[in-house]
Amino acid sequence: MLILAGQGNPGPAYAGNRHNIGFRAVDAIAARWGFGPERSRFQGLAREGVIETPEGPVRALTLKPQTFYNESGRAVAAALKFFKLSPADLVLFYDEIDLAGGRFRMKTGGGAAGNNGVRSVTAHIGPDFRRARLGVGHPGHKDRVQGHVLSDFHKSEAAWVSALVGAVADAAPLLAAGEDERYQAEVLRLAPAEKLDPRRPGDLA
């Protein structure tokens, strides 16, 4: 079993926020691979299904914590405990301000880099989980970060946002097979994005 958790805030008021791209990513995976209906589980909204890989089917659960972004760890820890899984069985999808819009990076372990949702997950299960970092760009100054991530994507960003979450879903067999480097490369192949400075305002849109 693989837990694919997205970070975001619950409710329609937040649905279009940069902070909620993690929710959009796991929704896209569940839709692409025909997961079952969404149910309230583990203080979140969950869908269960199977991702086909060359090595065979892999059971997976998408999870959108409804505890608000900064308390994501509570829901994630509950799901891992229920299925008796380790942190290595978790992939956390979240917005990354230190990557330009449309860029994508996988990593395992490390610090929170100021992300309170990642900090919450780490506090509950430790740091050794897999991280799918979805670039949303940086507003240019730390005082503007909160407003940036809690604002909606611009219309001009819609194309790359759609391409990125679609690529994350289409390439999911590599993720399910544990091939994170190949998964990252395939996502970037399917949704190419220039390597730009995330702190340049002109690079956000």
N, C-alpha and C positions, 0 to 999 in steps of 0.2 A: 504493500500500500504506500502510495505517495501522497503527501499533503501539499496542495498547491494553494497557498494563502495569499490573498491580495490585501494591500493596505488601503484604507480609505475611511471616510466618515459616512455614517448611515443617513438616509433620507434624501429626498429629491433636491433639497437646497444645495447639497454638496456634489451632486452627481456629475456636473461638468467640470469640477475643480481639477487642477493639476495633481493635487494630493490623492485623487481618486483613480488615477490611471492604473493602479494595482488592481482595483476592483474590475476595471474594464478588461484588463488582461486575462484574469481568471474566468470572467464571463465569456470571453471569446474562445478560450480553450474548451470550456464546458459545451458551448454551442457547436463548435467545430467537430467535436468528437462524440456528440449525441449523448451527453450525460443525462441522468435522470432529473426529475423536477427538483426545484429548490425547496429546501426544508429548513426550519429553524433547528439548529443543532450547535452545541458548543459555544453558546453566546454569540452565534453568528448565523449566516445563511450558507448552507452547504448543498452541493450537488455531487453525486457519486457516479462514476462511470469507468470506462476502460479506454486506455490509449494503446493502439496497436503499434508494436515495434517489430523490427526484424527478428528479435529474439523471442517474440510472443507478446501477448497482451499484458499490460500493467494496470492494475487497479489504482484509481486515483480519486481523491476527494478535493474539490475546490471549496475554499472557505473564505467568506467575507466577514470578518469580525464586525459585530454591531456594537462594540464597546467603545467606539470612537478611536481614532487613529493612535493616540498616545497610550492606549491601553490594549493594543492588539495582542500582546503576549498572553493575556488571560485566555482568550479564545483558542489561540494556537496551542498553548500548553494543554488545554482540556482535550483537544483533538488527538494530540500525540499520546497523551496518557490513555485515552480510551482504546486506541488501536495498538498500544504497547510499542510505539515507534521511538526511534532515536532522532536527535536533531538532524542527522544526515538524510532523514526521510522527509524533510521539510524544504520546500522552495518558497521563499518569500518574494513576492513581486511588489516593487514600490518605486515611487518617483525619486529620481536622483538629480539634485540641482547641480552637482559637479560634472554632469554630462550634458552636452548640448542637446537641444531638442531633437528627438528621433534616434539618438545613439543608444546603444544597448551593451551592457556588460554583465557577465556572470562572475561571481566570486564565491568562495566558501570561507566563512569565518571573518574575523577582523572586528574593528570597532564600530561604533554607531555613527561616527562623523556628524554628530549634531542632530541626527534623525531620532526623534523621541519614540516613534513606533518601533524602529529597530532596537532602540535601547530597552523598550518594554519586552520585546520578544527575548532579547538576550538575558534580561533579568529573570525570566521565567524558565528558560530552557538552556541557557548558555549560548556562547557565540558561534558554535560550530554547525550552523545551518547554511544552506545554499541560498544565495541572494541573486535575484534577477532584477537588475537595476535599469529602470526605464528613464532615459534622459529627458528632463523638462527644462533645462537651462537655468541660469542663475540671474536674479534681477540686478546684480552688480554691486550690491552692498548688503551686509548682513542684516541691517535694520529693515530691509524690504523683503526679506525671505518669507516671513509668515504671510504677508499680504499676497506675495507671488504664488505660493503653493495653494492658498485658499481662494485664488481667483480662477475663473473659468479659462480654458484654452480660447485663444482668439480664433475667429473664423478662418484666418489665414493659416492656422496650424492644423486644421481639421484633416487635411490630406495625409500629413505624416503621422498624426496620431492614429488614424484608421489603419494606415499601412503597418505601423509598428505593432499594434495589438493583433492584427491579422497574421503577421509573420510569426509572432510569439506562439499563436495557436497552430499554424500550419506546421511549424518545426517541432512541435511538442513530442513526437516520437523520439527524437534525439535526447530531449530532456528526460523523458521517462526511462530511457535506456542508461541514464547516468553519464552521458557524454556531453558535459557542460561546455567544453571548448568548441566542439562541433556545433552544438546548439547555438552558441553565440554567433559563430561564423555564418550559420544558415539564416538566422534572423537578420543579420546585417546584409546578407546577400539578397534576401527577399524584400527587405525594406532599407535600401541603401540611404545613408545619411552622412553628410559631410562631417569630417572631424573639425569642428569649429570650437572656438573659445566659448565655454558656457557663460562667461561673464560679460560678453559683448552684447549689449541690448539688441543690436541688429540681428543677432543670431538666434533670438528667442522665437521669432515668428517665421 
